Amino acid sequence: MKHKILFFVSPFLRRYMEEVTQKIKLNCSIEFAEYCNFAALPDLFWDSVDRADAFMVYGQVAGYIVKQAAEKSGKRVRMFDADITAFYRLMIELFLKNHLDPQRVIFDYLLLLPLDPTVQAYIDNINEDNLIADDLLFEWEQQLSTQDYQGLEHILLTKIQEAWEAKNMDLVLCSFSTLVADLERLGIAYRYVMPTADQIHAQLDDLCTQLEIDDLKSADAENSVAGSLVPSMGQNREQEFNQRVTAIAEACGFSTTTVQKLFNIVETQNSLEFTTQELADSMISTVRYAQRILRTLEDKGYASYVYPLNTSARGRPRKVYRLKLWDDLEG
């Protein structure tokens, strides 16, 4: 079956995305729909929901908004972010070759958070196991309503313009493509990291594979009735279950809401096994955040790596993890 995938893109990204996807040969058809601001995304999704089998969105905030809108639709939404290799290449170009001062270069998305937005602060305070900005951005997204997206670009642009006119910065590293036209109009120096062609290809390939797996699961479901993986619980068992949620949260440093969400995902998906990408899709989060969740669960004994999942996607086989959230509650 040939699936239809719809890309949500800003005018700035559309031409580049079209040029890249025209060269990709996969068993899917690709179309594009434009948005000019974040607030337009929920309505754009529902206006387009019947046009495609799945959706691709570039950028963490835009992806979260679309995933939030699509949560009850049954449609897959794949969010992907800047390739880390391309990001590091840009850092080398800016700070080693062009000798820019990292204290005078800012990240636009950090202006949404109670953090110093400069590259220097990012370097000083963030490492692989201490993803402060990622965690804060994820928490910020969880608290947003549709109304909060109204004027978000204007708020960011105002802060950037104030810093530029006050001569407090030399460059903004732009992650929101909807800001680009205004940055150019105002003459504000910026750099934008484009997704690489290989990255887009791999994400599309992976999404097509997942849609094929969904088709197979759907066919299997018509021929069998699966039992729930969540233990049935009376009042005493429910109390034990709640204690379990609290224990996992305390052991892993998660909120009880995050742990409860993991239980709900297992129940909804009727599966204990997930790749990082599948967990990110289900949690409406970034892959890096889901990776951190799985790594912590594995360290604390609440998840384990079970086998590699081979697909036609480029790169390494994806790891499949088995969640062990209530092994000792079953029976």
N, C-alpha and C positions, 0 to 999 in steps of 0.2 A: 504494500500500500504506500502510495506517495503522499507524504504529509506536507501541509502548507505551514510555513513559519513566517510570522510577521515581525519585522524589526520596528521598534519605536525609536526614532532618531530625531535629533534637533536638525534644523536646516544646515548648521555648520558641519555636522557629521555625515549628512546623507550622501553626498557625492562620493566621499571616500569609501563609505560602507558599500555603496552600489558597485563601485569599481572592484573592490576586493571580492565581494560575493559572486560577481559575474564569472570569476575565474575558478570558483569552487564547484567541483562536480560531485554532487551528492544526490541521493534519492529523495529530494525534497524540492518544493518550489518556495521561492522567497519573495516577499513583498515588503513595502516600506510604508510607514505612517509617520507623519511629522508632528512634533509638539514644540511649542515655543516657550513654555514655562511649565514648572512642576505641577501647578494647580490644574493644568489641562489633562494630566495623565489618567486620573480615574475615569473621567467621561470618555476619553479616547479609548480606553480599554473596553468599556461596555459598548461603545459604538462599533468596536471591531471584533468583539468576542466570537461572533459567528463566522468571521472571515478566515480564521486560522485554527490549526490544531495546537499550536504553541507559540510563545512570544519570546523574543530576545530583546534585552534592554541593557544598554551600556551605562555603567555608573552605579555606585552603591545606593545613593538616595533615590534616584529615578527608579532603579530596580526594586527597592523596597516599596515605593509608592504603588507600582504596578502589581507587585506580589500581594500587597495588602488588599488592593481592589479585587484581585483575582482569587482570593482565598476560598470563596465558596463556589467558584465557577467550574472547578474540575479541570481547568486548563493549566498546562505547565508554563511557567515563566522562568526563563533562564537569565539571571543577572550575571554579568562579568565585568571585571574591573581592569585597571591598567596592568599590563604585563610588567612584572617586577624587574625583568632584565632591561626593558626600555626605560623604566624609571631610573635605574642605576646609571644607565648610559647618559641620561639627561643630567644627573647629578655630577657625573664626571665632566661633562661638557661645560656646565655652568661654573663649577667651583674649582676645577683643576685647570681647564683650558682657558676659560674666560675670567677667572679669578674674581668672581662675584663674592660678596660678603654674605655668608649664610644667615647673619643676623638681620640682613636687609632684604631677604627673600621670604615671602609668606605663602602658606597654603590657604587657598580660599575656603576649603571646608572646615579648617580649624577655627575660622571666625564664627562658626555656629556653636562652638564649645567654649567652656571656661578654661581655655588653655592659651599659652603664648603661641601665636600662629606662625612664628618664624621657623625656618628650617633648622637653625641652630638649636632651638629648644627641642625640636623633634628628635634630633640626633642625640642630644644630651639625656633625654628622658625615656626614650623608647628602645626596647630591644625585643628579641623574639618571644621572650616569656613575660613581657610587661607591655602589652599592647594597649596603653592607656587611651590613645586617641580612638582606636578601633572600638574598645569597650564603651567609651563615652558616646561615640557616634551611634552605636547600636542602641544604647539606652535612650538616647535622644530620639531616635526613630520610633522606638516603641511607644513613646508618649505623644506622638504627633496625631492630630486628627486632620481630616481633609481641609478644614479651614486654615490650619497652620501652614499649608503650602501656599496660601494666597500671599503674593508679594514676597516670597522667600528670596527670589533673585534680586529684587529691589533692595532688600535689607543687606544682602551681601555686597551688592554693587556700591551702596552708600558707604559701607565700612571700608571697602577697597579704595574708593575715590578719596575719602577723608585721609587715609594713610598716604596715598600718592600725593595729594595736594599739600600735605604737611611735610612732605619729603622724608617720611619715616620708612620708606621702602623703595627698592629699585626694580622689583619684579614680583609678579604674582604667579605661582604655579597653579594653573586653573584646572580643576577637575570637573567643573560644571560647564558643559559646552553651550548651555543657554546663555551664559554670560559673555561669550566671546564677541558677539556683534557689538555689545555696549562697550566692552573694553577697547575694541578697535576704534569705535566712535570717539571715545574720550582720550585716545592716545596713551592708554596705560599699557606699559610693557608687560607681556605675559608669555607663558609657554604652556602648551597643552600636549599631554602625552597621548598619542593615538594608540588604539589597540593594534597589535601587529596582525598581518594577514594570517600567520600560522595560528595565532591565538583565536581569531575568529573562526578559522577552519576547524580547529580542535573543538571549540565550544559547540559549533553547529553539528559536527560529527557525533559528539557525545550526546547532544540533545536528540538527534535522529535515532541513535541507538536506544535511548531511554524511551522514546515513543514506540519503538518496535517492541521493547520489553513490556510496555504498558498494554499493547495490543495482545500480546501473548497471555499476560495475566488476566486480561478481560475475557479472553476466550476460555481460559482455564476456569475462571469464576463461574461461567455459565454451565460448566459441567460438574462443579463441586461446590460444597458449602463449607467455608472455612470457619473454624471455631475461633473465638476471641483469645488473644494471647494474654489478656489482662485477667488475673485470678478473680473469680467471683468472691465477694467479701460480704459477710454480715457486719454487724456493728463492731464486734471485737476485731475482726480482720480489717475493717476500715480504719480503726484506730492504729493498728499495727502498720497499715499501709502509709498513713499520714506520718507516723514516726519514721518510716523508711525514707520518705521524701525529705524530711528534715535532716536525717542522718547523712544522706547523700549530699545535700546542699552544704552542710557544715564541713564534711570531709573534703569536698571539691572546691569550696569557696564560691559556690553558685548561690543565686537567690532561689528560694523555694518555688517561685514562679517559673524559673528556667527548668528546674527538675520536673515540675508538674507538666510542663510543656513537652518534655521528653517522653513521659509516660503517655501523654495524649497522642503524640506522634506515632508511637508504637501501636497504640490501640487503633488509631485511624488507618494507618497503613497496613495493619495486621502483619507486621514483620518486625523481627528483631535485628535484621541485618541492613546496614546502610553504608553507602560510600559517603565521603565527605560532602560531595556535591549534592547528593540526595538529602542529607541532613540539613545542609544550608537551605535548600529549596523548601523543605518542610518547616524550618524554623523562621523562614523569611529573614535570612541573615546572609552575610558574606561567607565565602568558602573559608577564608582565613579564620573567621570567628568560629565556624563549625569545626574546623581543624583543631582549634584550641580546646573546644569542648570535648572532642573525642580524645585528644591527647591527655587531658586531665582525667577523664573517666577511665582511660586505660591505665594511667599511673596509679589510680586509686582502686583498681580492680573491678570497676563497674562496666568495662568494655574490653574486648580483646580483638586483635586482628585475626581474621579467619582464613581469607584467601584473596588472591589477586583476581580482579575482574578484567578479562581481556576483551577489548573492543577494537574497532577499526580506527579509533581516534588516535591522533599522533601522541607521542610521548610515552611515558611509563604506564603500565597497567594500573588501573585504579585499585586501591585497597578497599576491601569490604570488612567492616567492623561489626561485631555482634555485641549488642547492648546487654548487660547483665544487671539490670536495675532491680530485679526482684527475685533472683534465683532461689533464695532461701525463704521466699514467701509462698512459693508454689507448692502444690501437693494437697 
